[in-house]
Every structure is written in C-alpha cells, then in structure tokens.
C-alpha cells in the first residue's frame, strides 16, 4: 500500500532508502535529544532545589506540614507529610509510603470529641471558605493528650477535587495557659463578686505616679459610687473618703521612703450617701519591679461592725473590770463595816446574858438599845450592799424549781417574832399545794420577808397579814395583803424609788426606803413582775408573778450555810472539845473567847494568822475549826486548801466566821466543804447552836 503526501505524490519516493540516514536529519535528532536532556537536567535541578527547600522548611517550621488531597468521589489521602507531622501525631514514618493509610491513622489520633470538626471543615470548604483553622486535641499512642492548632489553605484543581495545604503546630502549653487564665479569670471575678470587700492592683511608676490597673466589681457597692463610674477611675472613690483622711489615703502607696519589702495596713473613714460614716480597712502587698516601679496587690473591706464589736468588747471588759472592782469593794466594805458591828452587837448580846448583880435591868435596857441600833445599822448595810450588787449585775442567782409552800413557810417563820411583838396575825391558808415556782429560793424568800416585814410594821395593832399563792396559766402568783394604813395614788407612783420612804420617816417607824426597790429588782431578775394595789385606810396588796416550773422542786442546797438547822438538844452530858479559831482581829478573838466561856468544857485555841493556825492544827488536830475568811497572810480558802493537803486534817469540820457576807463567798464556801458560814455581826446563840451541831459525835464527856 502506497502512502501519498499532501500534494498527491507518493510518500515513499521522498524517503531515503531503507537503512540509510542522512546527516542533517541525524543532527537534527541529536540536537533535539540534547535539548530534551538539558531540559530534564534543569527540571531535575529545580526539583532538587524545591525538594531541599521543602525539606528545609519542614525541618525548621515548628510542627508539621501536609497536603491533603480530596478526590471528587470524596476519597481523602495525604500525598505529602513532613517529618514533623509524624513526630507531632506520634505516627510511624513508614506511613508516608501509603497516603491513604496515613490519612486514616491521622484521623484516628484525633480525640473522639473533636473528630466532628473534620466534617465542619468540609462544610466550610464547600461553602467557599479559602482558609480553615482551629484547635483540636489528639491522643498519642502512649495516651498523652496534645492540643494541635491547624491552618489549611484550599485550592480547587481543574479536575474538580480540592487540595488542602496545611500547617499543624503543638499548642498544648498555650492551651493550658489559656485554660489556667480562664480559671483565674473566673476565680478573680467570683472573688470580686462574692467577697464583701474590694480586690485591687495599683502600679506606682518610678516617678511615684499611681495607676489603678485592676479593681473588683464590689468597688461600686463598697463606696456607693454611681453606676456610670468607670472601673479604672482611680480618683472616683476619693469623693467618699472622710475629709480628714483623704491626704493619708492618697499617700498610702506613694509616700517617700516607704518600705516596699513588706505589706502595709491601713484604716480610714468614708462618708456614704445611704450608710453614713463607715470604717474601711485593708492591707496591700508590694511587688517591686526592676525598673523601680512597684505593683501593689491589696484588699479593702468595711470593718465598721468589727470596730463596733471591738469597741463593745473593750467596753464590756472595762465594765467587767469595774464590776469586779465594785464587787471587791463591796466585799471589803461589808467586811470593814461588819467587823466593828460584830463587837457592838456581840458584846451587847453577852451583856444581856450576864445575870450578875453588878449589872441591873436599867443597864440591860441600855444594852438592848445598843443591840437594836446595831441591828438596824446592820439591816441598812445589808440593803445597801444588796442594792449595789443588783445594780452592778454581780448578784448571783440559782434559779431552780422551788416548792412555793416551803418558801412561804420559811419566810413566815423568819417574821413570826416581829409579828408577835406587833400583835399581828399571819395567815397562809390559801397557799396552793404542790405549787412549783421557778426562782432562786434565797432571793424569793428575801422578797417575801421584805413584803411581810413592811406589812407588819405599817399595820395597825391587832391587824392581819395574809399570804396567798395560786397558779394562773403558766405563772405562779404570790400575794401579800395587809390591813394597814394604805397608800394613796401619789405614794404608789413613787413606790419603787430608792430611799423614798413615802412619808413614813415622819412616823417613827424604822426603815431605809430601799426594801421595796430591792424587791422589785429581785423579782425582775427572776423574770417576774410585781404590782401593788392600795388605798388610804384600807391596807395594801402586793402581787408577784413568777414563771411556774414543770420540774420537781429542788431541796438540796437551797438554804444558805448560815441558816442550817441545829440538832435538837441532847440530854447526854456535855462533851469536851478543842476548837481552833483562825482570826487576826483581837476584838473578834475576845468576843469568841467570851462566847466559848459559856461552854466551860470546850477549849479554844487561837491562830492569829493563817500560818499560825495551820501550824497549831498540824501540831494537835482540833475537833473543829472556826475560820475567818480574811486573814492577814492568806484567805480562808487558802487555809482550807492547806488543811486538805494534810490527811490528818482533811476531815476536821470547818465553820466560816466572817464579816464578808457576800452570797457568792457563801456559795463558794459550801462548795469547798465548809459545814456552815456564819456572818458577822455574830449572833451568840447561833454560834453556840452551830458548834453544837457540827462538833463530831463521840467526843469524851466533860
């Protein structure tokens, strides 16, 4: 078959004979070959240069580089990945030979919670986003978590598939710092919102100029600033500071010569629109910088309540000290006034007992007047001291359940002699049985005795006094009614005023004008009320209301030590006994010696100091000890402690005989084992009855 050229000639005619190549054609082919080889060499050189560039960049760029090829059918592969990518994702470098497997391995490293980001990037790319970026977490083969930041540029090829060119970088440290920063920011905001005060940072330049760099949100509330106040306005709070404190506050952190190596504490006043004067206080910690500036970190809060509390505590402590001093003064006053009265009343009683012919009835009458005056002075002293202790808040009370009838009977017994002398009949028929009241037994009895004494003294001859008691809901009502002279409305209005005798001072009836005041205060201290009804010529009625008690009444320890009953007289022969008296006052010693002479079979030893009394007791243990509570070298309690340390003296009965009649001392003596507490001025017969009662049984007959 012949081949024709474009002009119709046979093509075979133009060809050289088979096996023959002309020189020009050979040259042309050789030149073409050389050009092709040169082109290939140039391309190879360029490729090597590009490869070196890519390798160099991939080695020095932090993280890894990759090319992600997304085919039109959705298939994805990674035809290129730098060495850094394998290190970053903890992958086997051999996966570089298998682009499909490399993509799968890379996706598997992505944390399950973050794999959804791949689909999001697909959607964004389809929407035409030229660049995709984001942070996600991966999990390495050893379980280590890393945060990766990725940025992808997208290119769409002619055949319709996308190629993503990306750089990936380890940002784990940055993520941790950001997370820590978020935590600290949340903490700072929470503190700022929830702390009652204000957190702040003030930066002071090397030139001494302060700049507020941070202040918590509570600043507006603390200083009551307007809502439109800018948070960083350092000067806005100065308008609230007390004018006298502004200069001090302005120089708190900028004063020359300020020691910036330790914190400063401060306190100042502010004047707030709604709260008025308030006290603020705080502390700031300095952080000196290399350039000479100082950052101050501090906290300021409202301490008004704390200051008020501190002032109240100081005032309370001062009041407590004053009360203690007043109690000590009252105790000393009681002792100092009762001591001379002890001699007056005690010797007056002894003189009245003297039946010798040298002492006639006239002299005994005079002595009775002396004793009566002494007893009146003692009564006044007791009332004044009681009132002072009540007003000082130092009167101890032991409020327990008490049988109302028993207390009434005690009070009636104490005023029975007075009623007989005034020819007054006492009635207590209307006191309910099993009536229990919540009260201090001693003080309730004192209240009743005081009311009964007044009802007797201000009654008419042959008059009546009735005591009634009944339960009214949750209150026990005690009533004392008399048939005396009565009171008018004006007198009733001034009934409980101290030292106001309501005109009775003109009647010749003895009194101090403070008995009813003490009654009123004692009833109030026992959570009760007192009221009075009276009319001139019709008598008076005093009614007391106290809380009822649901507990059974308390009997043990209800009576004070100086009122313990004595044992009945015995028909047996008198017993010999040795009594040791610890007393530093010679007049008191003389009085007790005279009393003891009325019991010839008793021997009295005297220790004129605590130490001397202790030595005498240790040398020859006595049968009973009389102890004054205010000895020159120690107290009666100190002597009791010393006696307790000696096994031979521990069981020796002790009776306190003291001019200190304060109830707390009496209670303390009871707790320390004293058998009785007799108060001066001395009741001669009471002392003898007490000694009879407490001398040990089984002593030798005299």
Protein Blocks (a to p, Z undefined) as FASTA:
>chain_A
ZZddfkopafklmpccehiacfklmmmmmmmmmmmmmmmmmmmmmmmmmmmmmmmmmmmp
gcjdddddddfkopacdfbccfklmmmnopafklmmmmklmmmmmmmmpcfklmmmmmmm
mmmmmnopabdcdddddddfkopacdddddddddddfkopacdddddddfklmmmmmmmm
mmmmmmmmmmmmmpmbdcddddddfkopacdfbdcfklmmmnopafklcfklmklmmmmp
cfklmmmmmmmmmcghiafkbccddddddddfklopadddddddddddfkopacdddddd
dfklmmmmmmmmmmmmmmmmmmmmmmmmmmmmmmmmmmmmmmmmmmmmmmmmpccfklcf
klmmmmmmmmmmmmmmmmmmmmmmmmmmmmnopaccddddddfklmmmmmmmmmmmmmmm
nopacdfklgcehiacdddfklmmmmmmmmmmmmmmmmcehiacddddddehjaccdddd
dfbebpafklmmmmmgghiaghpmmnopacehlmmmmmmmmmmmnopacdddddehiapa
ddddddddfbdcdfehkacfklcccddddfbdcdddddddddfbfklmmmmmmmmmmmmk
bccdddfbfklmmmmmmmmccfbdcddfbdfkbcfklmmmmmmmpmklmmpccddddfbl
cfklmmmmmmnopabdcdddddfklmmmmmmmmpcghiacZZ
